[in-house]
Amino acid sequence: MAQPSRRHLIKSAVLAAAAVCVPPLGRAQENITRLVVTFPPGGIGDIVTRLMAQQLAKSMGQPFVVENRAGASGRVGTQFVHRAAPDGTTLLLGNTVTMVTGPLVWKTTGYDPINDFIPISQALEFELAYAAAPNVPVKDLREYAAWAARDPRNAVFGSPSIGGLGHFLGLQVGREIKVELTHVGYKGSAPLTNDLMAGQIPAGIDTLDAQVRARNAKLLATTGRKRSAFLPNVPTFTELGYPEVQGTGWFGFFAPARTPKPLIDRLSREFAAAARTPEVTQRLRAISYEPIGSTSEEFAQTLRADREKFSPLIKASGLVLDE
């Protein structure tokens, strides 16, 4: 029997979750919990939120509605939840960009990721992979470093956005291999994948899922603490001698500041349990994302550690975005 395609798995995840996330007619408005996603439908953030909403509706006995509020690299939706009442009825799906790297590079943020929100639970994490285009004459990171050093035109890499995790980890790759790499920011993974496959850009850094889709791209290393179960034949930067090129992205849920602790504790238990259900874990792992289901305290520690790690990198880059 033919195995379902990655695209089919993603589509079925969205459709299955969407079917149960819409509140029944006649249900009192105050019993509805809104999960605000700061990006358009169809991406991994939207997918995991809909999968989680399905499980939460079952376990908590109330409807969870997914609300997409995209714009300004995630700031529109994040600011909306920041202004919401701290009563647990409006919650945020945040990620590494909106809560870590973005506030460190944006000239105007409109919220404080530490003081204006309370972490509920980390839903998932993902590694990045650095890849060379199919037409680049290298077979490993050592050869890539030598090739990139020979000509500035070789020393160019792309990432899905300016100011994202891939941007700064890519710059760190350059520092570690002693090559001044020039960054090209794309508007999402799809155009980067297309250019990488076509050899229009020499190298790129993106999620494992995106890099696998870049057919014939040469995967040089991943940014995880250990080899990924999804790409077991690809070494990590750490095992190649570059431990500073380590970092994972994540998505997780937040409540507005001043939400009562007993409510946070209950939400944390429910969200963590939902992330660990077979329905969620199987769907996420099928598209190369690792479910987490952390406590509120564990998630807060991850947030602090990431800000401490990336703040010096971002300051050293001198990047400030007015967007």
N, C-alpha and C positions, 0 to 999 in steps of 0.2 A: 504493500500500500504506500502511495506517495506521501511524503512528509509535508505538513503545511509550511508554506513559505513564511519568511520573517514578516513580509508585508501583511499576509493573512493573519498572523498572530497579533500584530499591532491593531489591525482593523477590528478583529473579533473582540479584543480587549476593550476597545472604546465602545463598541456597540453593546456588548454584554453589560458593561457597567452603566452606560447611559440609560439602559432600559429600566434600571431600578433606582436611579438617582433622582428622578423627577417625583416630587411629592404628590401623593394622592389628592384628588380634588376633595375639597371640603375640610382638609386638615388645617387646624389652627395655625396661623402664620407664626405665632411665637414658639411653636414646637419645631420649627425648621432651623437647621444649622447650615449656614452657607460656608462652603470651602472655596476661598478665592484663589484662583490660579492667575498668575501675573503675566501669562503668555497665551497666545491663541490656541485653539483646540488642535489636537493632533500630535503635539510633542510629548516627550516623556513625562513632563510635569503634569500635563492634562491626563495622560493615561494612568499614571499611578494614583492621582487624586480620584478619578472615577472608579478605579478598582477598590481603593480604600473606602470610598463612600458606600459602595455596595456592601462591604463587610460591616461597616459601622452601622448602617441602617438595620442590619439583621441583629447585631449584638446589643445595640442601644435602644432598639424599638422606636425609632423616630426617623423622619426623612432627612437626608443630607443632600443638599443641592450644590452642584459644581457651578461656579460662576467665573467665567473668564473675563478678566479686566486687564487687558494688555495695553502696553504703551510705555514709552520712555524707559526702555530696557528693564521693565518690571517695576518701576517706581510708582506708576499709576495705581496698580492694585495694592501695592504695599502701603502706600499712603492712605488708601481707602480703609484698610484694616486698622491702621494706626489710629484713625479717627473713630473707629467703631466702639460701641459700648463694650466694656470688659465683662461680658456676661456669658461668654462661651457660645454665642449664636453666630458670630462671624469670625472665622479663623483663616489663617494665611498659609499657603504653601510657599515657603521661601526656598532659596537655593544659594549656592556658593557666590553667584554674581550679586544677587540682591542684598545679601546679608554679610558678605565678606569683601570681595574685590571691588564691587561697584562703589560702595560708600567710601572706599579709600582712594578712588580716582575721580569720582564725579564732583564737579564744583559745587553743585547743589543737589542734595539728596532728599530733604523733606522729612527725614525720620532718622532716629538713632537705632541701629540694629540691636544694640545691647540694652539700652534703657527703655525703649518704647515697645518691646515685645518680650514675651516669656516663651522659651522653647517648650514644645509639647513632646514631640518624638521625631527622631530622624527616620525617614521612611526608607531611603535607599542610598547607596553610594555607587560611584563608578570611577574607573580609572581612565586615563588617557593613553593613547599610543602615538609615538612619533614615527612617521613613515616617509620614505623617499618615493618619488614618482617612479613609475615603471622604466622610464628612459634614463634614469640616473645610474651611472655605471658603478654601483657599489653593492655589496652584499651584507654589510654589517655596519655598526655604528663607528667602528674604528676607521673603516674605509670612507664612510661618509664625512667624518671630521677632516680627513686629509683632503678629500675632494672639495669640500666647502671652503677650505682655507686657500685653495689655489686661485680662486676667482670670486670677486664680490658678487657676481651674477649667480654664482652657485649658492651663496650664503643667504638665501631667502627662504622663509617658511611662512605658512599661512595658518590661521586659526579661525574658528567660527565667528569671532567677534573681537572688537577692540576693548580691552579692559577685562576680559574674561580669564578664567583659570588657564586655558591653553596659551593665551598671550604671554602670561608671566612665566609659566613653566617652560615655554619655548625659549624665552630669553635666558632662562636659567640653564637650559641645554647649551646655549652658546657660551655662557660664562665657563661652564664646566669643561667643554671640549676646546676652549681657548680660540673660539671663532666668533667674530662680531656678526651675529645674525640679524637680518632685517626682517621685521614683522609686517605681514600683510593681513589686515583684518577683513574678514568676509561677513556678509549678512546671513549667517546661518551655515549649517553643515553641508547642505545640498550643493551650493555653488563651489565650496571648497573641495568636496568630493569629486565633482565634475572636472575641476581644473587639475586636481592631483592625478586622476586617472588619465587625463589627456596630456600630462606632462607640461601644462602651462605654468605650473609652479613647482620648484624642485622638491619641496618637502612640506609636510603639514602635520599638525598635532590636533587630535580630536578624540572623541569617545571611541571605545573599542568597537561599538556597533557601527559607527560611521566609517571607521577605517576598514572594517571587514567589507563594507559595501564598496569601498574604493578598489575595485577589482585590479589585481596585479600590482598594487602598491606594495612596496617593500617595507614591512613592519620591522623597525629597528629596535625598539625598546618600549616598555610600558612604565607608567609612573607609580605603580602600586608598591606596597611593602614586600610583597612576594609575587611570584608568577601568577597570572590570572588563570582561573579554571577555564575561562572562555578562550584564552590564547596560550595554552600551556607550553608551546614551542617558542614563544617570544620572550627573551630575557627582560628583566627589569633594569632600569638605569642603575639601581643600587648594586646588583650583582655584577654589572659591567664596570664598577668602580666610581660611580657618580651618585652617591647617596643623597646629595642635595637636590637632585631632580626627583623628588618624591611628593606626591600629592594626589588626593582623590576629591572629586566633586560629590555633591550630595543634594538631595531634596528632603525637606522636612517641614513639619507643621508648627505654627506659632499662634499664640493668642495675644491680644493687646495687653500691654502692661496694666497692672492693677486687677487682673482677673484673679479671683480668690484662689488660694492654694488648694483647698479641697477639690475645687472644680478642675484645676490643672492636674492634680494627682489622678483623678478619675479619667480625664481625657487622655492622659499619658498612658495609663494602663490599657484603655480601649484601643488607642491608635497603635500602640506597640503590638498588641495581640492581632490586630487586623493586618499589619504588615507581615506577620509571620504565618498567616493562614496559607494552606496549600494553593488556594486559588490565586493569591497575590504573588507568592514566591515563584510559582511555576511560570506565570506570565512574564514576570520581570526577568527571570533568568533566561527565558527563551530569547530575549532581546539584549542579553549581556549586561544586565544591571543586577546588583546584589541587594536584596532586601535586608533591612537592619532591624527596625522596631526597637529603638532605644528608650531609656527613661528620659524624663525631662532633664535630670542632672547630667546624665551622660551626653546628651545633645548640647547642653550649655557648655560643657567642657570641650567638645569638638569645635564649637563656634569660637571659643576663646583661643584655642590652640591654632586654628586656621588664621585668625586675625594676627596672632603673634608671628606666625610663619611668613605670611605674605606681606605684611606691612613693610618690612625692610626692602623686599624685592620691589614693591610698587614705588616706594620713595626713591629707590636708586634709579628707577626708570625715568623719573621726572614726569610721568604722564599725568595730565589733568584734562578731564573731559568736560566741555561746557554743555554737551547735549542734554 
